[in-house]
């Protein structure tokens, strides 16, 4: 059973833009294929134009991850620190 009562912003980690498990999750939780709030998908894949447009219509921005996870985490932490100050 799926519930679509998720209304906050989401950050998807550990999935590629064409991952079938993520597609199934999206289809199950949001049958209309559009998330209520702006969300993000952090990935290392190189999505094509069609995939980018598909995710844009779902209200999900694709964020390419840099060279390493450590680099991303450091940059992400710096961004968070800036926001909370």
N, C-alpha and C positions, 0 to 999 in steps of 0.2 A: 504494500500500500504506500502511496506517495502523498506527501502533503505539500501544497504550494503556498503555505503561509510564511514564506521567507520574503521579507520586505527590505532588509538592509542591504548595504553594499557588500559584495562578495569578492574575494580574491582567490582565484583558482590556482593551485600550485600542484605540480607533479603530473600535469596533463599536457599533451600537445594539442594544437587547434583541431586536428583531425582524429583525435582519440575517440574510438567508438564507445568506450565506457563513459566518457564525458558527454557525448551526444545523448546516450541513453539517460543519464542523470538529468540533463537539461529537459529532454522530452518528458520525463516522468514528473519532475517538479514544476515545470512551467509548460503546460500543454500548448500554449500559444507561441512557444519558443522565444518569448521576450521576457527578460528579467525586469522586475518592477523598478529597481534602482540601478544606477550606473555601477558596473562591476568590471573586473579586470581578470585577464588570464595571462599569467607569467609563464613564458615558454622559451625553449631553446630551438624550436623548429623554425623553418623558413616557410611560413604560410604563403600561398599564392593569393592573387587578387580576389578570386572567388571566395576563398576562406575568410579573408579580411572583411569583405562585404557581408558575408553571412554573419560573422560575429558582431559586426556593427549594427545589423538589424536586430540582434538579440540584446542590444544595449551593453555589450561587453567589448572593452578595449583590449586589444592584444598588446602585451608588453614584452618585447624581446629581452631576454636575460643576457647580461654581459658575458665575458669570457669565463667567469667562475661564479659559483654560488656564494663563495666568501665575499667577492667583490659586490655582488648584489646585496647581500645582507648588510654590509658596511654602508653602502649608499642608502639603503632603505632605512637603517637606523638613523643616519644623519638627517634624512628627510623627516622622520618622525620627531626627532629632537627639535628640529626647526619649527615644526607645527605646534609643539606643546610649549614652546617658550614664549 
